Amino acid sequence: MSTISIKELSHPAGQVIKIASGKTLDLKSQGTTTLPTGSVLQVVSYSVAAAQASTSSTFADTAITLNITPSSTSSKVLVVVNVNGCYAALGAGSGAYLALQLMRDGVSKQVFAGLGGYTAGAAYNGFGSCSGTLLDSPATTSAVTYKVQMRDVSAVGTVSIGVGSSVSTITLTEVAV
């Protein structure tokens, strides 16, 4: 195989540089490449349809969890979470309400449902979905874990997610900076 070394590859205005049909331009194995800011480097997603309930006033892990390994310490990670089948049930004559938070490697990054489905006078309150979006800067090339935690803020009722086999998702998108 022959090797050609060039300092810069350019083309006349209005023209494009093309790769022959059936051929591959492999930039990953050729050292470092620089992509424009905002380029999507990778996307990972996870869906789960498991119902979970809690009566605790402290945050507990849910099954909504996903790992990503950023390719650069300067990358940002766009986290999009959609939790479906959210539900709060009255307990002991008082209100119940759901709180959800997004964690990265054991650190709270965002509470995206603080008082979801508050019930003061009804026996239950199914309220659909709770969503959260975060643009995070993990500053590492090691694997990072994002997860959703839930709790009953009042600790006198029961809060649930995934009721009725509702599907919840978490999507992580690495973006070049």
N, C-alpha and C positions, 0 to 999 in steps of 0.2 A: 504494500500500500504506500502511496506517495503522500507526502505532507507538503502543503503550501502554507507559508506564513505571510500574512498581510497585516499591515497596521490599521487600515481602515477600509471598509467596504462601502462604497457609495454608488449612487445611480443618478442619471440625469433627471431633472425635474419632470414630474408627470409619469415616470417609469417606476416599476416595482422590481425588487429582487425576488426571483422565484426559485423554488427547490423543484428539481425534476420529479415528475410523476413517479410514484412508487418509492421514492427516496425519503430519508429521514434526516432532519437537521437535529443532531443531538447536542444540546447545550449543557445538559446536566453533567456529563462526563468530561467536559472540556474546561473545568475550573469554575470560576464564578461568573454569573451573569447578572446584569442589572436590568430590572424591569421598571417601567414607569410607576410612579406613586399611584396607588389605588388598584394596581393589578391584583387579581385574585390568584393566590398561590395554591390553595387547596380548600376543599369543602368536605366536611364530615357531618353526618347526620344520624340520629338515632330516634326511633319511635317505640313507644311502649303503650300497651293497653291493659295494664294491671291496676286494679283498684287498690287504693291505700287509704287507711283512716288513722286518725290520731285524736287523742283526748288530752295530750300533753301540752303544757304551755311553753315548753322548750323546743327549739328546732330539732327535727329529726330528718335523716336522709330519706329521699324517695328513690324510686327506680330510675328517675330521669337523670342520667349521668353519662358523660362522654369525655374521652381524652383526645388531645391533639398535640402534635409535636411541631412547634413552629420551626421554620427553616432559617430564620434570622432573629437575632435579639431585637431588631428594630421593628419587626412585624407587629401589626395589631391583629386582634382576633375579634371579629364581630360575632356576638353570641345572641341567638334568637331562640326564645323559649315560648312554647305555647302549651299551657296545661289545660286540659279539657276535663269535663265531668266534675267540676268543682261543686262542693256541697257543704252546707253547714247545718247541723241539727241542734235544736234547742236542748238544753240540759238543765235540770234543777231550777226551772223557772227563770233562768237568766238567758242572756244572748250568747250566741256562739259565733265566732268569726275566724276566718282562715287567713293566715299570713304565709306568704311564700318568699323565699330568698334564694338568690343565686350565689353560689360559693365557687371560689377558685382555690384549689389546694388548701382547703380548710379555712379560708378567709372569706368573710362576707363581702361581696362586691356590690350587691344591690338587693333591697327589699322591693319586689315588684307587685306584691299584693299585701297591703298592710291590714285592711279591715274587710276582706272579701266576704260577701254574703252574710252580713250582720243580720241576726234574727233576734228581735226583741219580743215579739208577741206570737210568732208562728211556731209550729212544731218543727219545721224544717225549711230550708231555703236552698234549692238547687239553682245555681246562678251561672252555669255554663263554663266560661273559660277565663283564664287569667294569662296575660302575655307579658313578656319582658324582653327588652333589647338592651345590649350593652356593648360598647366599643372598648375593649380591654387592651392593655399593654403589658403582657406577661414578662417581657424582657428576658427571655430564655430560649434556648434551643433544646431544652429537656421537655419531656412529656408533661403536660399540665392537665388537670382534671377539673371539669366544670360539672356542678351538680346542683339540683334543686332540693331545698329543704322545706318542710312544712311544719306548722304548729297551730294549735287552737289558742288564740290570744287570750281568751277569757278563761280557759281551762275548766269550763263547766259543761261543755257540750262535746260534740264530735264533729270534726271536719274531715272531709274526704276529697280525694282527687281520683280521676279515672273511673268514676261511677258509670255504670252501664256499658262497660268495655270501651269507654271513650279513649281515643288515641291521643297521647301527648307527645310532643316532639322537642328535640333540642338540636340546633344546627350551629356548627362552628365554622366560620369562614376566615382563613388567614389572608390578610391584605398586606401588600407591600407598602412600605413607607419610605 
